[in-house]
Amino acid sequence: MTRTYVVTGAGSGIGQATAALLSERGYKVVGVDLKGADITADLSNHEGRLKAVEDVLAATDGQVDAIVACAGVSAPKAFTVSVNYFGVTEFVDALVPTLAKSDAPRVAVVSSMASLQPNSPELVEACLSGDEAKALEIARGLEEQGPAMGYLNYPSSKRAVSRWIRKAGITERYAGNGIPLNAVAPGTVITNMTKELLSTQEGRDMVDANVPMPLNYHSDAVVIARLLAWLSSEENTHVTGQTIYIDGGADSTLRGDDIWTGLNFGA
């Protein structure tokens, strides 16, 4: 039987590339986005997420084998947290009972290299506690301080996503149901969202200072799509709880060759 994939953010960027790649490989793909997808949905609020789940179940006749959650925004605004964190976790969690019926259920999420950037620990913890109201209160406080502080909403939301992946991936809800749960963390990807910034030398210099990519430089969206496709495929049986940096070496460049020092689990 053909696998059925649900791809959020399918109207543009990495989500669009992923939906196209999966379709080319012969799978049934149901895209979810604000526009340009099979299902029109607003994942920035609770009601929109639940409506999206209802529409997905109707469109798939209750058969979902994999979710690839690509929907996200990068803005110095509070709603970034609602889309990037709660728009992933609440939507995916609500579909777990359906996923669990599949012979090979999978979930893959788009995090970001920004998950390693400075963030608001208070905001990250509010996200992980599931308290969207508190998270939005903190996020609005950052937004009100101007774009520089408001930008912290983005890396904070992505840090929270990667931490959720790591925590949830080994739980009975996911691992117990045979559901590998992973994230990818892209470096600089050439999409409509980044083209304007990357069109000037000044913009490229700013981006490259924050995300240095010694291997093959900036990537096309399909590069990320290929990894998402594997993580959400039947071939992936044991990779879970991971954020895989698909960043041309940016993580290694920024964090160095030893990220394990200090990890001592005793004799």
C-alpha positions as CSV (number, residue, x, y, z in Angstrom):
1,M,0.0,0.0,0.0
2,T,1.3,3.5,-0.8
3,R,2.5,5.5,2.1
4,T,0.6,8.6,3.0
5,Y,2.6,11.7,4.1
6,V,1.4,14.9,5.7
7,V,3.7,17.8,5.0
8,T,3.1,21.1,6.8
9,G,4.5,24.3,5.2
10,A,4.0,22.6,1.8
11,G,3.2,25.9,0.1
12,S,6.8,27.1,-0.1
13,G,10.4,26.6,0.7
14,I,11.6,23.3,2.3
15,G,8.0,22.1,2.7
16,Q,7.2,22.6,-0.9
17,A,10.4,20.8,-2.0
18,T,9.7,17.9,0.4
19,A,6.1,17.5,-0.8
20,A,7.3,17.5,-4.4
21,L,10.1,15.0,-3.8
22,L,7.8,12.6,-2.0
23,S,5.2,12.9,-4.8
24,E,7.8,12.2,-7.4
25,R,8.7,9.0,-5.5
26,G,5.1,7.8,-5.8
27,Y,3.8,8.5,-2.3
28,K,0.4,10.1,-1.5
29,V,1.1,13.6,-0.1
30,V,-1.3,15.9,1.7
31,G,0.1,19.4,2.0
32,V,-0.9,21.8,4.8
33,D,-0.2,25.5,4.7
34,L,-1.8,29.0,4.9
35,K,-2.0,29.0,1.1
36,G,-0.9,26.9,-1.9
37,A,-1.5,23.5,-0.3
38,D,-4.2,20.8,-0.2
39,I,-5.4,21.9,3.2
40,T,-5.5,25.6,4.2
41,A,-4.7,25.9,7.8
42,D,-3.4,28.4,10.4
43,L,-1.1,26.5,12.8
44,S,-0.4,29.7,14.9
45,N,-3.4,29.0,17.2
46,H,-5.0,26.1,19.0
47,E,-8.2,26.2,17.0
48,G,-6.4,26.3,13.7
49,R,-4.3,23.3,14.6
50,L,-7.3,21.2,15.6
51,K,-9.1,22.1,12.4
52,A,-6.0,21.1,10.5
53,V,-6.0,17.7,12.2
54,E,-9.7,17.2,11.3
55,D,-9.0,18.1,7.7
56,V,-6.0,15.8,7.5
57,L,-8.0,12.9,8.8
58,A,-10.8,13.6,6.3
59,A,-8.3,13.9,3.4
60,T,-6.5,10.7,4.3
61,D,-9.4,8.6,5.4
62,G,-7.7,8.3,8.7
63,Q,-4.5,6.7,7.3
64,V,-1.3,8.7,8.0
65,D,2.1,7.0,7.8
66,A,4.4,10.0,8.3
67,I,4.3,13.6,9.2
68,V,7.0,16.0,7.9
69,A,6.5,19.3,9.8
70,C,8.2,22.1,7.8
71,A,5.9,25.0,8.6
72,G,7.7,27.9,10.3
73,V,8.4,31.6,10.3
74,S,11.5,33.7,11.1
75,A,10.3,37.0,12.4
76,P,11.0,39.1,15.5
77,K,7.4,38.6,16.6
78,A,5.7,36.7,19.3
79,F,3.6,34.6,16.9
80,T,6.9,32.9,15.7
81,V,6.8,30.8,18.9
82,S,3.2,29.8,18.3
83,V,4.0,28.6,14.8
84,N,7.4,27.1,15.2
85,Y,6.9,25.3,18.5
86,F,3.2,24.8,19.3
87,G,2.3,24.6,15.7
88,V,4.5,21.6,15.5
89,T,4.0,19.8,18.8
90,E,0.3,20.2,19.2
91,F,-0.4,19.3,15.6
92,V,1.9,16.2,15.6
93,D,0.8,15.0,19.1
94,A,-2.9,15.1,18.0
95,L,-2.1,12.8,15.1
96,V,-0.1,10.2,17.1
97,P,-3.1,7.9,17.6
98,T,-3.6,7.8,13.8
99,L,0.2,7.4,13.1
100,A,0.3,4.5,15.6
101,K,-1.9,2.4,13.3
102,S,0.7,2.5,10.5
103,D,3.1,-0.3,10.0
104,A,6.0,2.2,9.8
105,P,5.0,5.5,11.4
106,R,7.5,8.4,11.2
107,V,7.8,12.0,12.2
108,A,10.4,14.5,10.9
109,V,10.5,18.1,11.9
110,V,12.5,21.2,10.6
111,S,14.5,22.8,13.4
112,S,17.3,25.2,12.5
113,M,21.0,26.0,13.0
114,A,19.5,28.9,15.0
115,S,18.8,26.4,17.8
116,L,22.5,26.9,18.7
117,Q,22.3,30.7,18.8
118,P,21.6,32.9,21.8
119,N,18.1,32.4,23.1
120,S,15.7,33.0,26.0
121,P,16.0,30.1,28.4
122,E,12.8,31.3,30.1
123,L,10.9,31.2,26.8
124,V,12.4,27.8,26.0
125,E,11.2,26.4,29.3
126,A,7.7,27.9,28.9
127,C,7.4,26.1,25.6
128,L,8.6,22.8,26.9
129,S,6.1,23.0,29.8
130,G,3.3,23.3,27.2
131,D,2.2,26.7,28.5
132,E,1.5,28.7,25.3
133,A,0.0,31.6,27.2
134,K,3.1,32.1,29.3
135,A,5.4,31.5,26.3
136,L,3.5,34.2,24.3
137,E,3.7,36.6,27.3
138,I,7.5,36.2,27.3
139,A,7.7,36.4,23.5
140,R,5.7,39.6,23.4
141,G,8.0,41.1,26.0
142,L,11.0,40.4,23.8
143,E,9.1,41.7,20.7
144,E,8.4,45.0,22.5
145,Q,12.1,45.6,23.1
146,G,12.7,45.9,19.4
147,P,13.8,43.7,16.5
148,A,17.2,42.7,18.0
149,M,15.5,41.3,21.2
150,G,12.5,40.2,19.2
151,Y,14.6,38.0,17.1
152,L,15.3,35.8,20.1
153,N,11.8,34.3,19.6
154,Y,13.2,32.5,16.6
155,P,16.2,30.7,18.0
156,S,14.2,30.1,21.2
157,S,11.4,28.4,19.3
158,K,13.9,26.2,17.4
159,R,15.9,25.3,20.6
160,A,12.6,24.3,22.2
161,V,11.7,22.1,19.2
162,S,15.0,20.3,19.2
163,R,14.7,19.7,23.0
164,W,11.2,18.5,22.6
165,I,12.3,16.1,19.9
166,R,15.0,14.7,22.3
167,K,12.6,14.3,25.2
168,A,9.6,13.0,23.4
169,G,11.4,10.7,21.0
170,I,12.1,8.1,23.8
171,T,8.7,8.2,25.4
172,E,6.1,5.5,25.3
173,R,3.9,7.8,23.2
174,Y,6.5,7.8,20.4
175,A,9.1,5.1,20.9
176,G,6.5,2.9,22.5
177,N,4.4,3.2,19.4
178,G,7.3,2.6,17.1
179,I,7.5,6.2,15.9
180,P,11.0,7.6,15.2
181,L,10.9,11.3,16.0
182,N,13.7,13.5,14.6
183,A,14.5,17.0,13.4
184,V,16.8,18.4,10.8
185,A,18.7,21.7,11.4
186,P,19.4,23.4,8.1
187,G,22.1,26.0,7.6
188,T,21.4,28.7,5.1
189,V,18.9,27.5,2.5
190,I,18.0,29.3,-0.7
191,T,14.3,29.9,-0.6
192,N,11.9,32.8,-1.3
193,M,12.3,33.8,2.3
194,T,16.1,34.2,2.0
195,K,16.6,35.2,-1.6
196,E,16.3,39.0,-0.9
197,L,18.8,38.8,2.0
198,L,21.2,36.8,0.0
199,S,21.0,39.0,-3.1
200,T,23.5,41.6,-1.7
201,Q,27.1,41.1,-0.6
202,E,26.3,42.8,2.7
203,G,23.5,40.4,3.3
204,R,25.6,37.3,2.4
205,D,28.4,38.5,4.7
206,M,26.0,38.9,7.6
207,V,24.5,35.5,7.1
208,D,27.9,33.8,6.6
209,A,29.3,35.3,9.7
210,N,26.5,33.6,11.7
211,V,26.3,30.4,9.7
212,P,29.6,29.6,8.1
213,M,29.2,26.7,5.6
214,P,32.6,25.4,4.4
215,L,31.1,22.5,2.6
216,N,29.3,23.4,-0.7
217,Y,28.1,26.8,0.7
218,H,24.3,27.6,0.8
219,S,22.0,24.7,0.0
220,D,18.9,24.3,-2.2
221,A,15.7,23.3,-0.4
222,V,15.7,19.9,-2.0
223,V,18.9,19.0,-0.1
224,I,17.0,19.3,3.1
225,A,14.0,17.5,1.6
226,R,16.1,14.4,0.8
227,L,17.2,14.0,4.5
228,L,13.6,14.6,5.7
229,A,12.4,11.9,3.2
230,W,14.9,9.4,4.6
231,L,14.1,10.1,8.2
232,S,10.4,9.7,7.5
233,S,10.9,6.5,5.4
234,E,10.5,2.9,6.3
235,E,14.3,2.6,6.1
236,N,14.7,4.6,9.3
237,T,14.0,2.1,12.1
238,H,16.4,3.3,14.9
239,V,17.3,7.0,14.5
240,T,15.2,8.9,17.0
241,G,15.4,11.9,19.3
242,Q,18.0,13.5,17.1
243,T,18.5,16.9,15.5
244,I,20.7,16.4,12.5
245,Y,22.6,19.4,11.4
246,I,22.5,19.6,7.6
247,D,24.5,22.8,7.5
248,G,27.6,22.5,5.3
249,G,29.7,22.2,8.5
250,A,28.4,25.3,10.3
251,D,27.8,23.4,13.6
252,S,31.3,22.0,13.6
253,T,32.8,25.4,12.7
254,L,31.0,27.2,15.5
255,R,31.1,24.6,18.3
256,G,34.4,23.0,17.5
257,D,35.5,19.4,17.5
258,D,34.6,18.5,21.1
259,I,31.1,18.9,22.3
260,W,31.4,16.0,24.8
261,T,33.8,17.4,27.4
262,G,32.3,17.3,30.8
263,L,30.0,14.5,30.1
264,N,30.8,11.9,32.8
265,F,28.3,9.3,33.6
266,G,30.4,7.7,36.3
267,A,32.3,4.5,36.5
